[in-house]
Amino acid sequence: MSTAPKAGGPRTGYAVVVPTLVRDTLADCLAALVAAHGPDPDEIVLVDDRPGPDADPGALEHALTVLGDLRERTVVLRSGGRGPAAARNTGCRAVTSPWTAFLDDDVQVGPHWCDQLIQDLAEAAPDTGAVQGVIAVPLPGERRPTDWERGTAGLAQARWITADMAYRTDVLKQVGGFDERFTRAFREDADLALRVLDAGWRIRRGRRTTRHPVRPAGRWVSLKQQRGNADDALMRRLHGPDWWAKAVAPRGRIRRHAAITAAGVAALALAAAGRPRAAAVAGAGWAAGTAEFAWARIAPGPRTRYEVTTMLVTSALIPPAATWHRLSGLWRHRAAPAWREVAA
């Protein structure tokens, strides 16, 4: 473990880096930043991460119109669709300010965010490498939240998420920025934070507040999220089998998913082999595990027909999907060295 260098006196100049796929939320994100009271950022770096050279510039130009006078301080870069980690690294390389504040393009900073950010940074001790914002996720008050809404609400308690996170720019350079093998908006923030902590810096929670609305999502969003199990495999290689405890992250259901999947595969194999009794036992294990998983997702939700149907179908599909992505991640990252080995 290296010793964190002393940062000297308070230096609170900051840049804002926003990786974006130029969704409809970007204009609201920028408008909230412009409206926030307090010292303006020294620079705003928007990183367009849409793949391909033919991305429509019209949507981005529309979002830029809300910046007003801050347009002169704004630079737009392209990162080629390589994911948010690579996009943030692209933005960081353009930053000259002492602090780099990351915002996601679907958040809205609070009305006094700029003032509160400056206060957070001014109060940072010399060995503080980063200051996290407070995330608020508005949920519907007239009904129970859906599975997707509850998952988004979990961001309010998550550690080190880059929806609103300010790092010393020199610290980002010291640890090599984000690991671009994390190609989704998942675990790349925890990985960076663990490396910063391992380098001897501290990370504290500030007072500034940012609103993170729940984005609309399709019926299959929970199934698509299972790709993150491959990123968990990379986290295990980089930070050890107890990485989830270090990152204060939920361990998840991957062991249960693997057991349910094994029971389902065994039931099919035994039935094909002409062993109906053994197949029935394995099938009952699969059904019991799937039912428990489905009910755990249905019970706290609104229990509408659409939600219940979605939970039943995806609860049957998620265990094999999660298991597949975990195994593929273990294989893909089998030779990845631990972070400490790389740092040494």
Secondary structure as the mmCIF struct_conf table of DSSP 4:
data_model
#
loop_
_struct_conf.conf_type_id
_struct_conf.id
_struct_conf.beg_label_comp_id
_struct_conf.beg_label_asym_id
_struct_conf.beg_label_seq_id
_struct_conf.end_label_comp_id
_struct_conf.end_label_asym_id
_struct_conf.end_label_seq_id
HELX_LH_PP_P HELX_LH_PP_P1 SER A 2 LYS A 6
BEND BEND1 GLY A 9 GLY A 9
STRN STRN1 TYR A 14 THR A 20
TURN_TY1_P TURN_TY1_P1 ASP A 24 ASP A 24
HELX_RH_AL_P HELX_RH_AL_P1 THR A 25 ALA A 35
BEND BEND2 ALA A 36 ALA A 36
BEND BEND3 GLY A 38 GLY A 38
HELX_LH_PP_P HELX_LH_PP_P2 PRO A 39 PRO A 41
BEND BEND4 ASP A 42 ASP A 42
STRN STRN2 GLU A 43 ASP A 48
BEND BEND5 PRO A 51 GLY A 52
TURN_TY1_P TURN_TY1_P2 PRO A 53 ASP A 54
HELX_RH_AL_P HELX_RH_AL_P2 PRO A 57 LEU A 64
HELX_RH_3T_P HELX_RH_3T_P1 THR A 65 ARG A 73
STRN STRN3 THR A 74 ARG A 78
TURN_TY1_P TURN_TY1_P3 GLY A 80 GLY A 81
HELX_RH_AL_P HELX_RH_AL_P3 PRO A 84 CYS A 92
TURN_TY1_P TURN_TY1_P4 ARG A 93 ALA A 94
BEND BEND6 SER A 97 PRO A 98
STRN STRN4 TRP A 99 LEU A 103
TURN_TY1_P TURN_TY1_P5 ASP A 105 ASP A 106
STRN STRN5 GLN A 108 VAL A 109
TURN_TY1_P TURN_TY1_P6 PRO A 111 HIS A 112
HELX_RH_AL_P HELX_RH_AL_P4 TRP A 113 ALA A 122
TURN_TY1_P TURN_TY1_P7 GLU A 123 GLU A 123
TURN_TY1_P TURN_TY1_P8 PRO A 126 ASP A 127
STRN STRN6 THR A 128 ALA A 136
BEND BEND7 GLY A 141 ARG A 143
HELX_LH_PP_P HELX_LH_PP_P3 ARG A 144 THR A 146
HELX_RH_AL_P HELX_RH_AL_P5 ASP A 147 ALA A 153
HELX_RH_3T_P HELX_RH_3T_P2 GLY A 154 GLN A 157
BEND BEND8 ARG A 159 TRP A 160
TURN_TY1_P TURN_TY1_P9 THR A 162 ALA A 163
STRN STRN7 ASP A 164 ARG A 168
HELX_RH_AL_P HELX_RH_AL_P6 THR A 169 VAL A 175
TURN_TY1_P TURN_TY1_P10 GLY A 176 GLY A 176
BEND BEND9 GLY A 177 GLY A 177
TURN_TY1_P TURN_TY1_P11 GLU A 180 ARG A 181
BEND BEND10 ARG A 184 ARG A 187
HELX_RH_AL_P HELX_RH_AL_P7 GLU A 188 ASP A 198
TURN_TY1_P TURN_TY1_P12 ALA A 199 GLY A 200
STRN STRN8 ARG A 202 ARG A 211
HELX_LH_PP_P HELX_LH_PP_P4 PRO A 213 PRO A 216
TURN_TY1_P TURN_TY1_P13 ARG A 219 TRP A 220
HELX_RH_AL_P HELX_RH_AL_P8 VAL A 221 LYS A 224
HELX_RH_3T_P HELX_RH_3T_P3 GLN A 225 ARG A 227
HELX_RH_AL_P HELX_RH_AL_P9 GLY A 228 HIS A 239
TURN_TY1_P TURN_TY1_P14 PRO A 241 ASP A 242
HELX_RH_AL_P HELX_RH_AL_P10 TRP A 243 LYS A 246
TURN_TY1_P TURN_TY1_P15 ALA A 247 VAL A 248
BEND BEND11 ARG A 253 ARG A 253
HELX_RH_AL_P HELX_RH_AL_P11 ILE A 254 ALA A 272
TURN_TY1_P TURN_TY1_P16 ALA A 273 GLY A 274
HELX_RH_AL_P HELX_RH_AL_P12 PRO A 276 ILE A 298
TURN_TY1_P TURN_TY1_P17 ALA A 299 PRO A 300
BEND BEND12 GLY A 301 GLY A 301
HELX_RH_AL_P HELX_RH_AL_P13 ARG A 305 ARG A 332
TURN_TY1_P TURN_TY1_P18 HIS A 333 ALA A 335
HELX_LH_PP_P HELX_LH_PP_P5 ALA A 336 ALA A 338
HELX_RH_AL_P HELX_RH_AL_P14 TRP A 339 ALA A 343
#
